[in-house]
């Protein structure tokens, strides 16, 4: 018995990732594969390395796309700069900060943590006091926490870290391509992200940038990183010197090249503004429906929204209705936020006024079907907000 060709269901991906993929990127995925040492592959990689500083807002020379998901970017950042016995400070206010901590622990670093509830952020004074007290060798924080929808400013963290001679790692997985990352202005030394969120590509690559200061630290390490596959200096010999390291996927590089080209054509600041407007319209809509946002105003991601689940409503049933009846994927909370929030992504190609109105209308219908009796004018409030921004 032969298998029929695959026919995946049509979905509107409005969860925390992956996000919707634009036609130009899909077209790139169907192009002829070349070898991982082919001159054309390196031409594509050169274009990616030219465009990555634009989205990261950096002048760094060291910019790579690592084969692997955003977690590979995280592990590369940690494994190359965390050293056994050295103090590694982590600001912990969500799931991915926990993952950073665990990766550093596995590298043998002495991990110190500053913890706050999921969905809150660290104030400048308390962040500075923590770093000056601990005097770590490395400092890590999550700029865009996918588990809670909170945005963590990092300038005070970076200033205090550099004051004590530490380098700064920032997780930009859910911010890159959708809101300001500002690596140089913030003072971030190592930043990493993924392809399947704000860059609107399939998962499979992890963009990463390294400052000259961090690169010098890496080159003068007394011991080699324990990781081989994610050793950044070995990867640099592949991409810069054209020496074989691993079999990179030409197809994924095609996709990223097109995703970045679309951002350059739209204009980075215009793209940020599109995400900001659509986020604010969505918030206006859910608040008109009687829902509350989990993260306080001014601390929210524009790419990932976390409205609270109304009392008495089963979030899993709401999400199932959206998927089965509308083909719309959103996510629920997990960890301490399990059953308490929806995670609704409006990022990259999927961040449009049409999708804002569509998800609000669908969410309202699903909530009412589950017995919710709150406000009923979410779409109208969002339309009014969108009209105000034109």
N, C-alpha and C positions, 0 to 999 in steps of 0.2 A: 504493500500500500504506500503510495507516494504522498508526501505532504503537499498541500496546496500552498501557493505563495502567501506570505504574511500579509495580513490586512489589519494593522493596528486600529483600535477605535479612535475616533476623532475626539480630542480633548482640548479644552481651553485651560491651559496650565496657569492657575492663579494661586499657587502655593508658594512655599519658600524656595522653590527650585526643584527641578529645572524649570526654566521660563520658556515662553514661546520663541520659536526660531523663525527669523524672517526668510522670505523666499530666496534672497541672494545667498544666504548661508546654506540653505538646503541645496541649491544648485551647485555650490562648491563641493558639497559632500558627494556628489555624483560624478565628479571629474576623474580623469585618469590618474591612477596611483603611480607615483614614481618611487624609486628607492630612497632609503634614508641617507644615502651618500650622494645622491644625484645633485648636480649643480642647481637644478630647478628647485629642489627642496630647500637648499640653502638660500636661494633668492627669496623664497617665501618667508623663511625664517628671518632673513635680514629685514624684510618689510615689517614683520611682527616686532622685531627688536627696535625698529625706528618708531613704531606707533605706541609701544607700551609706555615710554616715558610721558607721552601725552595724557593717557588716561590716569596714570599714577600722579601726574603733576610733579615731575621730578627731572632733574638734569643728570641723574645717575647714568653712568655708562654701562653698568652691569644689570641687564634686564634679560630674563629668560622665560620661556614657557616650558615648564616641567611636565613630562609625560606622567599623568596621574590626575586625580581630582584635587579639589581644594585641600583635602586632608594631606595629600602628598606635599602641597606647598607648605602647610603647617609643619609637617615633619621635617622637611628640608630646612626650614628656618630654625627649628629647635635643634635638630641633630648637628647642624654645622656650627652652631654658636653656643650651645650648652655644653659645658665641660664637667667631668666628674669632680665632685667636691666643691664646685664653685656655686655661689649663691644666685639663684634664679627666682626673681620676683614676678608674681602673676596677680593681676587684678581680676578677681573672680566674681562675676555677676550674671553667669549664664552657663549653658551647657558647654559651649566651645572654649570658654576659659578653663573649664574642668579638663577638657581634652588637652589643652596646652600644658596644664600642670602635670598630667599623667605622662605626656611625652617627655617633658623635662625630667621627671622622676626616673623614667626608664633610661635616660642618658646618664644617670648617676649624679645629676645636679642636686644641690641642696635647695629644695623648693620652699619659698616663703610666700604666703598668700594673704591678700587683703580681700575679705569677702563682704558682699552686700547682697540683698535679695535680688532675684531675677527681675529685671525690668527697671532697676534703679541704676544711676550712674555715679561715678566718683567725682566729688567736688575737687577743685584745684588744690585747696589748702590741705585736705586730708590725703590726697594722692602724694603731694610733695612731702608731707610729714612722714608718710610710710617709707618712701624711697630714701630720704635722708637718714631715717632711723636704721634701716636695714643695710644700706650701702651695698646693693647687689652688683653682680657683674653683668647680669642681663635683666631686662624688664620686658614683660609681655602683657599686652592687653588686646581686647577685641573691640575694634572700632564699631563694627556693625554686628550686634549679637542676634543671630538668626533665631535663637530659641525664645527671645523675648520681644524683639522689635525695638531695642534701645540703641541709641547712638552715643558712643563715648568720645568726647573731645579728648585730644591727646597732647596738646601743646604743653600743658603744665607737667604732664608725666614725662615727656621727652626732655624738657628743660632740667627737671630735677635729676633725671637719669644721667644726663651728660655731665651734670655738676659733680656727680660721684664717680664718673668714669665708666658708666654702664651704657650698653647699647639697647636700642628699643626695637622690639618686634611688634608689628600691628597686623591683626587679622582684618583684612578688608574684603572678605569673601562676599558679603552682601551689600557692600557699598560701591565697589569699583564699577564704573560705567553708569551709575544711577544717581550718585550724589558726591560731593567733594571729598576726595581722599587726601589730597594736598600733602604728599609725602615730604617735600622739602620744607614747606612753610611750617608744618607741624613738628618736624625734626625726627621723623621716623627713619630708622636705619635699615630695617628689613621689613618689607611689606609683601604679603602674598594674597592671592585671590583664587578665583576659579573661572571657568568659561560659561557655566550654565545658568548664571543669574543675570546680573546687569549687562553682561556682554552678549547675551542672547545667542549662545552657541550650545551645542550638545556638551555634556560633561566629558572630561577626558584630559584636559590640560590645566595647569596651575601657573598663571603668570606670577612672577616674583621679581622684585627689584632690591638691589643692595647698594647702600651708600659707600662712598670711598673709604670712610672711616671703618665701616664694618668689613669691607673687603680687605683692608690692611690687617685687621684683627684676624681674619680668617687665614690669610696668607702667612701669618706669623704664629699660628697655632703650633704648640709643641708636639701635639699628637694628632694623627689623622682622625677625622670624624669616623665613628663606628659604622655609619651607613656608607655603602659603596654606591648603590643606585642613585642616591640623592646627594652625593658629594658635589657641591656646587662648583668646585674648581675642576673636577673631572668633567662635569657637564659643560663647563666653559671651553674645555679643550675640544669638545665635540662641535659646539655651535660656532666657536670663533676660529678654531684651527682645522676644522673639518676632519678630525680624527675620530674613528668609530668609538662609540660608547655603548649605545643600545639602539634598537630598531624603533625609532620614533614613527608615529603614524602620520604620514603625509596628509591623509584626509582630514585629520583633526587640525593640522596646521593650516590647511586651506580654509577651513571653517573659521578659525580664529582670525586669520588675515582679513577675511571678508567682514567679520563682525567688527573688527577695529576700524576698517575702512569706512564702514557705515557711521561709526561714531565720529570719525574725522569729518565726514561730509556733513553730518548734522550740526556739528560744533559742540564741543564738550559742555560749555556753559548753557547752551540752548537745551542740551539733553538733560542737564541737571534741573533746569527750570521746568521742563516738561514733567519730570518725575515729581517735583515739588507741587506743581499745580494739581496734578492728578491725585496725589496723596491728600492734599488739603480738601479737594472735592469729595474724596472718599470719606474722610473724617466727618465732613459736614453731613454727609448722607447717613452714616451709621449713628451719629449723635441725634439726628432728626428721627431716627427709628427708635430712639430710646436706649441705645447701647452706649457703654462707656469704653474709652480706650484704656488699655492696661498701663501704657507708658505716658507720663505727664507730657503736656504740650511743650515743645522746644527741645525735647530729648528723644523724639521719635525718628525712626528711619523713614525715609520717603519711599523706599523700595519694598518694605515689609511691614504690614499693619497688623496690630494685635488687639482687635476689639474683644471685650470681655463677653463670655457666654452668659446670657441671662439666667437668673436663678430658675431652677426647675427644668431647664432645657438640656437635653442630652446632645452634646456637640457632635458625637459620632453619628447620630441619626441625621442631623442636619447635613453633615458632610456627605453622608451616603446619598441623601436625596439630591444634593447638587450634582454628584457624579452620575447617578443613575438616570435622573430625569433631565438634566441639562448638559451633561458631559463636562462639567466644570470641576476642576480639582483645586481644593484648598486644603490646608492642614490644620490639625489641632495642636494644642500645647502638649508638652511632655515634662517629665520631672515634676517639680513643684507647681507647674502651670498646667498639668494634665487635667483636661475637662474644664479649664477655666478661661481659656482664650481660643479664638480662631487665629490662624496665621494665614494672612491673605497677601500674596505678593502682587505688586504692580510694578514690574521691573522690565527694563530693556524694551524689546519689541512689544511686550504685553502691556506696557504702561500707556494706555490711550484713554481718552474721554469715553469712548464707546464701551470699553471694558469696565470702566468705573461704573457706568450706568447699568451695564448688564449684570455685574456681580451684586450690586445693591438690590436690584429688582429680584434677582434669583434668591439672594440670601433672605430678603424679606418674606418671599413666598415660602421658602423652606422653614423659616422660623414660625410662621403662622400655622403651617401644616403640623408643626410639633407643639402647638398650643400657646405660642408667644402672643401677647396682646399689648405690645408697646406701640410706639409711633408708627405711622404708615406713610410718611412722606419723604423717605430717604432719597429716592430718585429726584424728586423736585428740588430738594435742598442741594443736591450735588449739581444739578443743572444750573441752579442759581449761582453757585460758587464758580462753576466753569465759565459762565457768562461774564462774571465780574473780572476774570483774568484775561479776557480777550482784548 
